[in-house]
C-alpha cells in the first residue's frame, strides 16, 4: 500500500506479506487497522484474532 494512503481506525485490511513462523494469517482473513506508528507512517498497528500486531504498511492492502 502507498505510504501516504490515509487509513481510519477500524478500517479492514488484508495481509499480503510473507508468512512468519508464528504468524498464520489466511489470505482470506481481514485485519483491523488500529493506528500508525508515530514515526513516518510506514508501519501500522493492527488487530488480528484478538492479537495486536505491528506490520509494515507494505504488508497490507485495503480490503474491498
C-alpha positions in Angstrom: 0.0 0.0 0.0 1.2 3.5 -0.7 2.9 5.3 2.2 0.6 8.3 2.0 -2.7 6.4 2.0 -5.0 7.7 4.8 -6.5 4.9 6.9 -9.1 5.3 9.6 -9.2 3.4 12.8 -11.3 0.2 12.4 -10.8 0.0 8.6 -10.4 -3.5 7.3 -7.2 -4.6 5.6 -5.8 -7.8 4.1 -2.4 -9.1 4.9 -0.3 -9.6 1.7 3.2 -10.0 3.4 5.4 -13.1 3.8 4.4 -15.9 6.2 6.2 -15.8 9.6 6.9 -18.8 11.7 4.4 -17.9 14.4 2.0 -15.9 12.3 -0.6 -17.7 10.2 -2.8 -15.1 8.6 -5.1 -16.5 5.9 -5.2 -14.6 2.7 -9.0 -14.6 3.0 -8.9 -13.1 6.5 -9.3 -9.4 7.4 -7.3 -7.5 9.9 -8.5 -4.3 11.6 -6.4 -1.1 11.4 -5.8 0.5 14.8 -3.3 3.2 14.0 0.0 4.3 12.6 3.4 4.1 14.3 4.5 7.6 15.3 7.5 7.8 13.0 6.9 8.3 9.3 3.6 6.5 8.8 5.5 3.5 7.3 4.3 1.0 10.0 0.8 0.2 11.3 -0.7 -1.4 14.4 -3.5 -3.9 13.5 -5.7 -6.4 15.3 -6.0 -10.0 14.1 -8.0 -12.5 16.1 -7.6 -10.5 19.2 -3.8 -10.2 18.8 -2.1 -6.8 18.5 0.4 -6.8 15.6 2.9 -4.3 14.3 3.3 -4.5 10.5 4.9 -2.6 7.7 2.5 -0.7 5.5 3.9 -2.7 2.6 2.5 -5.9 4.1 -1.2 -4.8 3.9 -3.7 -3.6 1.4 -7.2 -2.2 1.6 -10.0 -4.9 1.8 -12.6 -4.5 -0.8 
